């Protein structure tokens, strides 16, 4: 029998006791910074222009699996960001390159459940300049770090099951695939099956060491190209 399974006086199996569980703290929007990345609470006036320009570099494919957009005008885009910036759940951040000060992507916490100790990262929208970069990974690590500091036990990643790049990104970051919720929602008029991934608080300390090793300056050459892949550090 699994040592984490307990049998009560009725012969029924139960999960392990969570000692002194009081729940997690709700995230307070604040600056998160590290490894050349700044996660700034979303502010339409501060971030919309650079995001609009960064997203314009894409052919349009980046909007396919996104729940909103594309937008016909900067005014519509700014209005959408202004509305979302006022929300608490989802709670939005702009991903900013600290060296240039430009916002290159968006991310959010959502389905925030302190009582259950569960929080999701989502509404991920990375411009071409941010995709597959050290900065993108740094942003994800900073968001994980803050969530686990707040006491969350479970950090979730969900995406359209047909969104192969998103699924690969979750696996690259060390998330565990948990399964598929069939016909979970309707997105832009199309049925969506949702793939679920997670990282647990017990896994975080070892994963953080891996992220720190990969993000280290000496793992990148003068052109910003990685010397070793994150997957290689994961294997070690």
Phi and psi restraints in degrees (value plus and minus 20) as a CYANA .aco file:
   2 UNK   PHI     -76.2   -36.2
   2 UNK   PSI     108.9   148.9
   3 UNK   PHI     -85.4   -45.4
   3 UNK   PSI     -36.8     3.2
   4 UNK   PHI    -105.1   -65.1
   4 UNK   PSI     -23.9    16.1
   5 UNK   PHI    -119.3   -79.3
   5 UNK   PSI     110.8   150.8
   6 UNK   PHI    -135.2   -95.2
   6 UNK   PSI     126.9   166.9
   7 UNK   PHI    -128.6   -88.6
   7 UNK   PSI     103.8   143.8
   8 UNK   PHI    -103.3   -63.3
   8 UNK   PSI    -195.8  -155.8
   9 UNK   PHI     -87.2   -47.2
   9 UNK   PSI     -31.7     8.3
  10 UNK   PHI    -119.5   -79.5
  10 UNK   PSI     -14.2    25.8
  11 UNK   PHI      58.4    98.4
  11 UNK   PSI      -3.2    36.8
  12 UNK   PHI    -117.7   -77.7
  12 UNK   PSI     118.0   158.0
  13 UNK   PHI     -97.0   -57.0
  13 UNK   PSI     121.4   161.4
  14 UNK   PHI    -153.8  -113.8
  14 UNK   PSI     136.1   176.1
  15 UNK   PHI     -95.3   -55.3
  15 UNK   PSI     151.8   191.8
  16 UNK   PHI     -87.5   -47.5
  16 UNK   PSI     133.0   173.0
  17 UNK   PHI     -89.9   -49.9
  17 UNK   PSI     116.6   156.6
  18 UNK   PHI    -118.1   -78.1
  18 UNK   PSI      84.6   124.6
  19 UNK   PHI     -83.6   -43.6
  19 UNK   PSI     110.9   150.9
  20 UNK   PHI      35.3    75.3
  20 UNK   PSI      14.4    54.4
  21 UNK   PHI     -89.6   -49.6
  21 UNK   PSI     100.5   140.5
  22 UNK   PHI    -137.3   -97.3
  22 UNK   PSI     -17.3    22.7
  23 UNK   PHI      71.0   111.0
  23 UNK   PSI     147.5   187.5
  24 UNK   PHI    -112.6   -72.6
  24 UNK   PSI     149.0   189.0
  25 UNK   PHI    -111.2   -71.2
  25 UNK   PSI     121.7   161.7
  26 UNK   PHI     -89.9   -49.9
  26 UNK   PSI     114.4   154.4
  27 UNK   PHI     -84.6   -44.6
  27 UNK   PSI     113.2   153.2
  28 UNK   PHI    -117.6   -77.6
  28 UNK   PSI     103.7   143.7
  29 UNK   PHI     -76.3   -36.3
  29 UNK   PSI     104.9   144.9
  30 UNK   PHI    -176.8  -136.8
  30 UNK   PSI     145.9   185.9
  31 UNK   PHI     -88.9   -48.9
  31 UNK   PSI     110.9   150.9
  32 UNK   PHI    -137.7   -97.7
  32 UNK   PSI     106.9   146.9
  33 UNK   PHI    -160.5  -120.5
  33 UNK   PSI     126.8   166.8
  34 UNK   PHI     145.3   185.3
  34 UNK   PSI     131.5   171.5
  35 UNK   PHI      35.0    75.0
  35 UNK   PSI      16.9    56.9
  36 UNK   PHI      59.8    99.8
  36 UNK   PSI     -12.1    27.9
  37 UNK   PHI    -134.8   -94.8
  37 UNK   PSI     123.5   163.5
  38 UNK   PHI    -146.4  -106.4
  38 UNK   PSI     103.8   143.8
  39 UNK   PHI    -121.9   -81.9
  39 UNK   PSI      89.3   129.3
  40 UNK   PHI    -128.3   -88.3
  40 UNK   PSI     113.7   153.7
  41 UNK   PHI     -69.3   -29.3
  41 UNK   PSI     112.0   152.0
  42 UNK   PHI     -78.6   -38.6
  42 UNK   PSI     111.6   151.6
  43 UNK   PHI    -157.3  -117.3
  43 UNK   PSI      91.6   131.6
  44 UNK   PHI     -77.5   -37.5
  44 UNK   PSI     -62.2   -22.2
  45 UNK   PHI     -85.9   -45.9
  45 UNK   PSI     -53.0   -13.0
  46 UNK   PHI    -105.5   -65.5
  46 UNK   PSI     -49.9    -9.9
  47 UNK   PHI    -135.6   -95.6
  47 UNK   PSI     -40.7    -0.7
  48 UNK   PHI     -80.3   -40.3
  48 UNK   PSI     -62.8   -22.8
  49 UNK   PHI     -83.8   -43.8
  49 UNK   PSI     -68.2   -28.2
  50 UNK   PHI     -89.9   -49.9
  50 UNK   PSI     -53.6   -13.6
  51 UNK   PHI     -86.4   -46.4
  51 UNK   PSI     -63.2   -23.2
  52 UNK   PHI     -78.2   -38.2
  52 UNK   PSI     -63.7   -23.7
  53 UNK   PHI     -88.5   -48.5
  53 UNK   PSI     -60.2   -20.2
  54 UNK   PHI     -86.4   -46.4
  54 UNK   PSI     -61.3   -21.3
  55 UNK   PHI     -90.7   -50.7
  55 UNK   PSI     -46.8    -6.8
  56 UNK   PHI     -85.9   -45.9
  56 UNK   PSI     -38.0     2.0
  57 UNK   PHI     -93.3   -53.3
  57 UNK   PSI     -31.6     8.4
  58 UNK   PHI    -107.8   -67.8
  58 UNK   PSI     131.7   171.7
  59 UNK   PHI     -92.3   -52.3
  59 UNK   PSI     -35.9     4.1
  60 UNK   PHI     102.2   142.2
  60 UNK   PSI     -34.1     5.9
  61 UNK   PHI     -86.1   -46.1
  61 UNK   PSI     -45.3    -5.3
  62 UNK   PHI     -89.5   -49.5
  62 UNK   PSI     -31.8     8.2
  63 UNK   PHI    -112.2   -72.2
  63 UNK   PSI     -29.2    10.8
  64 UNK   PHI     -75.9   -35.9
  64 UNK   PSI     -69.7   -29.7
  65 UNK   PHI    -117.7   -77.7
  65 UNK   PSI     -18.6    21.4
  66 UNK   PHI     -98.5   -58.5
  66 UNK   PSI     124.3   164.3
  67 UNK   PHI     -95.7   -55.7
  67 UNK   PSI     -34.7     5.3
  68 UNK   PHI    -149.9  -109.9
  68 UNK   PSI     153.0   193.0
  69 UNK   PHI      51.6    91.6
  69 UNK   PSI     158.2   198.2
  70 UNK   PHI     -91.8   -51.8
  70 UNK   PSI     150.2   190.2
  71 UNK   PHI    -131.8   -91.8
  71 UNK   PSI     121.5   161.5
  72 UNK   PHI     -96.8   -56.8
  72 UNK   PSI     -42.0    -2.0
  73 UNK   PHI    -171.3  -131.3
  73 UNK   PSI     140.1   180.1
  74 UNK   PHI     -83.0   -43.0
  74 UNK   PSI     -55.7   -15.7
  75 UNK   PHI     -80.5   -40.5
  75 UNK   PSI     -64.0   -24.0
  76 UNK   PHI     -84.8   -44.8
  76 UNK   PSI     -60.1   -20.1
  77 UNK   PHI     -84.8   -44.8
  77 UNK   PSI     -65.9   -25.9
  78 UNK   PHI     -80.5   -40.5
  78 UNK   PSI     -62.5   -22.5
  79 UNK   PHI     -82.6   -42.6
  79 UNK   PSI     -61.7   -21.7
  80 UNK   PHI     -83.0   -43.0
  80 UNK   PSI     -65.5   -25.5
  81 UNK   PHI     -84.9   -44.9
  81 UNK   PSI     -58.7   -18.7
  82 UNK   PHI     -81.7   -41.7
  82 UNK   PSI     -59.5   -19.5
  83 UNK   PHI     -86.4   -46.4
  83 UNK   PSI     -66.4   -26.4
  84 UNK   PHI     -87.7   -47.7
  84 UNK   PSI     -51.6   -11.6
  85 UNK   PHI     -84.4   -44.4
  85 UNK   PSI     -41.2    -1.2
  86 UNK   PHI    -104.9   -64.9
  86 UNK   PSI     -30.3     9.7
  87 UNK   PHI    -102.3   -62.3
  87 UNK   PSI     132.4   172.4
  88 UNK   PHI    -122.4   -82.4
  88 UNK   PSI     -53.1   -13.1
  89 UNK   PHI    -166.1  -126.1
  89 UNK   PSI      83.2   123.2
  90 UNK   PHI     -86.5   -46.5
  90 UNK   PSI     134.4   174.4
  91 UNK   PHI    -137.3   -97.3
  91 UNK   PSI      94.9   134.9
  92 UNK   PHI    -119.1   -79.1
  92 UNK   PSI     126.6   166.6
  93 UNK   PHI    -152.6  -112.6
  93 UNK   PSI     125.7   165.7
  94 UNK   PHI    -114.5   -74.5
  94 UNK   PSI     115.7   155.7
  95 UNK   PHI    -112.5   -72.5
  95 UNK   PSI      94.6   134.6
  96 UNK   PHI    -135.4   -95.4
  96 UNK   PSI     113.7   153.7
  97 UNK   PHI     -95.7   -55.7
  97 UNK   PSI      94.5   134.5
  98 UNK   PHI     -82.8   -42.8
  98 UNK   PSI     -49.7    -9.7
  99 UNK   PHI     -93.1   -53.1
  99 UNK   PSI     -54.7   -14.7
 100 UNK   PHI    -123.8   -83.8
 100 UNK   PSI     -40.9    -0.9
 101 UNK   PHI      58.4    98.4
 101 UNK   PSI     -11.5    28.5
 102 UNK   PHI    -113.0   -73.0
 102 UNK   PSI     117.1   157.1
 103 UNK   PHI    -100.5   -60.5
 103 UNK   PSI     106.1   146.1
 104 UNK   PHI    -138.4   -98.4
 104 UNK   PSI     -24.8    15.2
 105 UNK   PHI    -188.9  -148.9
 105 UNK   PSI     155.0   195.0
 106 UNK   PHI    -149.0  -109.0
 106 UNK   PSI     131.5   171.5
 107 UNK   PHI    -174.4  -134.4
 107 UNK   PSI     142.5   182.5
 108 UNK   PHI    -170.9  -130.9
 108 UNK   PSI     136.9   176.9
 109 UNK   PHI    -111.4   -71.4
 109 UNK   PSI     123.8   163.8
 110 UNK   PHI    -173.8  -133.8
 110 UNK   PSI     150.2   190.2
 111 UNK   PHI      27.1    67.1
 111 UNK   PSI      30.6    70.6
 112 UNK   PHI     -99.9   -59.9
 112 UNK   PSI      95.9   135.9
 113 UNK   PHI    -149.4  -109.4
 113 UNK   PSI      62.5   102.5
 114 UNK   PHI     -79.0   -39.0
 114 UNK   PSI     -56.2   -16.2
 115 UNK   PHI     -82.4   -42.4
 115 UNK   PSI     -61.3   -21.3
 116 UNK   PHI    -103.0   -63.0
 116 UNK   PSI     -37.9     2.1
 117 UNK   PHI      58.7    98.7
 117 UNK   PSI       9.2    49.2
 118 UNK   PHI    -142.2  -102.2
 118 UNK   PSI     119.4   159.4
 119 UNK   PHI    -168.2  -128.2
 119 UNK   PSI     126.3   166.3
 120 UNK   PHI    -136.2   -96.2
 120 UNK   PSI     126.5   166.5
 121 UNK   PHI    -122.7   -82.7
 121 UNK   PSI     114.2   154.2
 122 UNK   PHI    -185.3  -145.3
 122 UNK   PSI    -184.3  -144.3
 123 UNK   PHI      29.1    69.1
 123 UNK   PSI      19.8    59.8
 124 UNK   PHI     -98.6   -58.6
 124 UNK   PSI     102.4   142.4
 125 UNK   PHI    -159.6  -119.6
 125 UNK   PSI      82.2   122.2
 126 UNK   PHI    -125.9   -85.9
 126 UNK   PSI     106.6   146.6
 127 UNK   PHI     -89.8   -49.8
 127 UNK   PSI     144.6   184.6
 128 UNK   PHI     -74.5   -34.5
 128 UNK   PSI     -54.5   -14.5
 129 UNK   PHI     -89.8   -49.8
 129 UNK   PSI     -38.1     1.9
 130 UNK   PHI    -121.3   -81.3
 130 UNK   PSI     -46.9    -6.9
 131 UNK   PHI     -81.7   -41.7
 131 UNK   PSI     115.6   155.6
 132 UNK   PHI      37.9    77.9
 132 UNK   PSI      20.7    60.7
 133 UNK   PHI    -140.7  -100.7
 133 UNK   PSI     144.9   184.9
 134 UNK   PHI     -79.1   -39.1
 134 UNK   PSI     -57.5   -17.5
 135 UNK   PHI     -82.3   -42.3
 135 UNK   PSI     -60.4   -20.4
 136 UNK   PHI     -84.2   -44.2
 136 UNK   PSI     -64.1   -24.1
 137 UNK   PHI     -85.3   -45.3
 137 UNK   PSI     -61.4   -21.4
 138 UNK   PHI     -78.2   -38.2
 138 UNK   PSI     -60.9   -20.9
 139 UNK   PHI     -81.0   -41.0
 139 UNK   PSI     -63.4   -23.4
 140 UNK   PHI     -87.1   -47.1
 140 UNK   PSI     -58.3   -18.3
 141 UNK   PHI     -87.7   -47.7
 141 UNK   PSI     -60.5   -20.5
 142 UNK   PHI     -82.3   -42.3
 142 UNK   PSI     -59.2   -19.2
 143 UNK   PHI     -89.4   -49.4
 143 UNK   PSI     -60.2   -20.2
 144 UNK   PHI     -80.3   -40.3
 144 UNK   PSI     -67.0   -27.0
 145 UNK   PHI     -78.4   -38.4
 145 UNK   PSI     -65.3   -25.3
 146 UNK   PHI     -84.3   -44.3
 146 UNK   PSI     -61.7   -21.7
 147 UNK   PHI     -82.2   -42.2
 147 UNK   PSI     -65.0   -25.0
 148 UNK   PHI     -93.1   -53.1
 148 UNK   PSI     -49.7    -9.7
 149 UNK   PHI     -82.3   -42.3
 149 UNK   PSI     -52.2   -12.2
 150 UNK   PHI     -96.7   -56.7
 150 UNK   PSI     -27.6    12.4
 151 UNK   PHI      80.2   120.2
 151 UNK   PSI     -10.9    29.1
 152 UNK   PHI     -89.2   -49.2
 152 UNK   PSI     121.9   161.9
 153 UNK   PHI    -116.1   -76.1
 153 UNK   PSI     -39.3     0.7
 154 UNK   PHI    -159.9  -119.9
 154 UNK   PSI     107.7   147.7
 155 UNK   PHI    -140.2  -100.2
 155 UNK   PSI      98.3   138.3
 156 UNK   PHI    -126.8   -86.8
 156 UNK   PSI     131.4   171.4
 157 UNK   PHI    -153.5  -113.5
 157 UNK   PSI     105.7   145.7
 158 UNK   PHI    -149.9  -109.9
 158 UNK   PSI     128.4   168.4
 159 UNK   PHI    -177.5  -137.5
 159 UNK   PSI     144.0   184.0
 160 UNK   PHI     -76.7   -36.7
 160 UNK   PSI     109.9   149.9
 161 UNK   PHI     -82.4   -42.4
 161 UNK   PSI     -39.0     1.0
 162 UNK   PHI    -108.5   -68.5
 162 UNK   PSI     -24.5    15.5
 163 UNK   PHI    -107.2   -67.2
 163 UNK   PSI      61.8   101.8
 164 UNK   PHI     -79.4   -39.4
 164 UNK   PSI     -61.9   -21.9
 165 UNK   PHI     -80.9   -40.9
 165 UNK   PSI     -58.3   -18.3
 166 UNK   PHI     -87.0   -47.0
 166 UNK   PSI     -60.3   -20.3
 167 UNK   PHI     -85.6   -45.6
 167 UNK   PSI     -60.0   -20.0
 168 UNK   PHI     -85.0   -45.0
 168 UNK   PSI     -58.4   -18.4
 169 UNK   PHI     -82.8   -42.8
 169 UNK   PSI     -63.1   -23.1
 170 UNK   PHI     -81.9   -41.9
 170 UNK   PSI     -64.6   -24.6
 171 UNK   PHI     -86.8   -46.8
 171 UNK   PSI     -58.6   -18.6
 172 UNK   PHI     -80.8   -40.8
 172 UNK   PSI     -57.7   -17.7
 173 UNK   PHI    -100.2   -60.2
 173 UNK   PSI     -21.7    18.3
 174 UNK   PHI      74.0   114.0
 174 UNK   PSI      -9.7    30.3
 175 UNK   PHI     -88.4   -48.4
 175 UNK   PSI     129.2   169.2
 176 UNK   PHI    -116.6   -76.6
 176 UNK   PSI     107.0   147.0
 177 UNK   PHI     -92.2   -52.2
 177 UNK   PSI     110.1   150.1
 178 UNK   PHI    -131.5   -91.5
 178 UNK   PSI     -36.5     3.5
 179 UNK   PHI     119.9   159.9
 179 UNK   PSI    -194.7  -154.7
 180 UNK   PHI    -144.2  -104.2
 180 UNK   PSI     108.7   148.7
 181 UNK   PHI    -111.4   -71.4
 181 UNK   PSI      90.6   130.6
 182 UNK   PHI     -94.6   -54.6
 182 UNK   PSI     119.3   159.3
 183 UNK   PHI      27.6    67.6
 183 UNK   PSI      27.4    67.4
 184 UNK   PHI     -89.4   -49.4
 184 UNK   PSI     -51.3   -11.3
 185 UNK   PHI    -181.2  -141.2
 185 UNK   PSI     159.1   199.1
 186 UNK   PHI    -139.1   -99.1
 186 UNK   PSI     102.8   142.8
 187 UNK   PHI    -140.6  -100.6
 187 UNK   PSI      96.2   136.2
 188 UNK   PHI      33.9    73.9
 188 UNK   PSI      21.4    61.4
 189 UNK   PHI      61.5   101.5
 189 UNK   PSI     -17.2    22.8
 190 UNK   PHI    -138.6   -98.6
 190 UNK   PSI     122.6   162.6
 191 UNK   PHI     -85.1   -45.1
 191 UNK   PSI     118.2   158.2
 192 UNK   PHI    -145.8  -105.8
 192 UNK   PSI     104.7   144.7
 193 UNK   PHI    -108.4   -68.4
 193 UNK   PSI     116.0   156.0
 194 UNK   PHI    -130.4   -90.4
 194 UNK   PSI     106.8   146.8
 195 UNK   PHI    -108.8   -68.8
 195 UNK   PSI     114.9   154.9
 196 UNK   PHI    -129.5   -89.5
 196 UNK   PSI     116.6   156.6
 197 UNK   PHI    -155.9  -115.9
 197 UNK   PSI     138.5   178.5
 198 UNK   PHI    -173.9  -133.9
 198 UNK   PSI     138.3   178.3
 199 UNK   PHI    -146.4  -106.4
 199 UNK   PSI     115.6   155.6
 200 UNK   PHI    -120.5   -80.5
 200 UNK   PSI     137.3   177.3
 201 UNK   PHI     -79.5   -39.5
 201 UNK   PSI     -51.7   -11.7
 202 UNK   PHI     -88.0   -48.0
 202 UNK   PSI     -43.2    -3.2
 203 UNK   PHI    -109.0   -69.0
 203 UNK   PSI     -39.3     0.7
 204 UNK   PHI     -80.9   -40.9
 204 UNK   PSI     -66.8   -26.8
 205 UNK   PHI     -75.8   -35.8
 205 UNK   PSI     -64.7   -24.7
 206 UNK   PHI     -90.1   -50.1
 206 UNK   PSI     -59.0   -19.0
 207 UNK   PHI     -84.3   -44.3
 207 UNK   PSI     -58.8   -18.8
 208 UNK   PHI     -82.0   -42.0
 208 UNK   PSI     -58.4   -18.4
 209 UNK   PHI     -81.8   -41.8
 209 UNK   PSI     -59.0   -19.0
 210 UNK   PHI     -85.3   -45.3
 210 UNK   PSI     -65.9   -25.9
 211 UNK   PHI     -80.9   -40.9
 211 UNK   PSI     -64.0   -24.0
 212 UNK   PHI     -81.4   -41.4
 212 UNK   PSI     -60.5   -20.5
 213 UNK   PHI     -84.9   -44.9
 213 UNK   PSI     -62.4   -22.4
 214 UNK   PHI     -90.3   -50.3
 214 UNK   PSI     -58.6   -18.6
 215 UNK   PHI     -96.6   -56.6
 215 UNK   PSI     -30.5     9.5
 216 UNK   PHI     -76.0   -36.0
 216 UNK   PSI     123.1   163.1
 217 UNK   PHI     -75.7   -35.7
 217 UNK   PSI     -58.9   -18.9
 218 UNK   PHI     -93.6   -53.6
 218 UNK   PSI     -22.6    17.4
 219 UNK   PHI    -108.9   -68.9
 219 UNK   PSI     -17.7    22.3
 220 UNK   PHI    -147.0  -107.0
 220 UNK   PSI     121.1   161.1
 221 UNK   PHI    -104.2   -64.2
 221 UNK   PSI    -195.6  -155.6
 222 UNK   PHI     -83.5   -43.5
 222 UNK   PSI     -41.7    -1.7
 223 UNK   PHI    -114.9   -74.9
 223 UNK   PSI     -13.5    26.5
 224 UNK   PHI      60.5   100.5
 224 UNK   PSI      -7.5    32.5
 225 UNK   PHI    -108.0   -68.0
 225 UNK   PSI     116.3   156.3
 226 UNK   PHI     -86.4   -46.4
 226 UNK   PSI     123.0   163.0
 227 UNK   PHI    -106.0   -66.0
 227 UNK   PSI     -60.6   -20.6
 228 UNK   PHI    -145.9  -105.9
 228 UNK   PSI     122.4   162.4
 229 UNK   PHI     -94.3   -54.3
 229 UNK   PSI     135.3   175.3
 230 UNK   PHI     -80.6   -40.6
 230 UNK   PSI     -55.5   -15.5
 231 UNK   PHI     -81.6   -41.6
 231 UNK   PSI     -51.5   -11.5
 232 UNK   PHI     -89.0   -49.0
 232 UNK   PSI     -59.7   -19.7
 233 UNK   PHI     -86.6   -46.6
 233 UNK   PSI     -56.5   -16.5
 234 UNK   PHI     -81.9   -41.9
 234 UNK   PSI     -62.9   -22.9
 235 UNK   PHI     -83.3   -43.3
 235 UNK   PSI     -57.5   -17.5
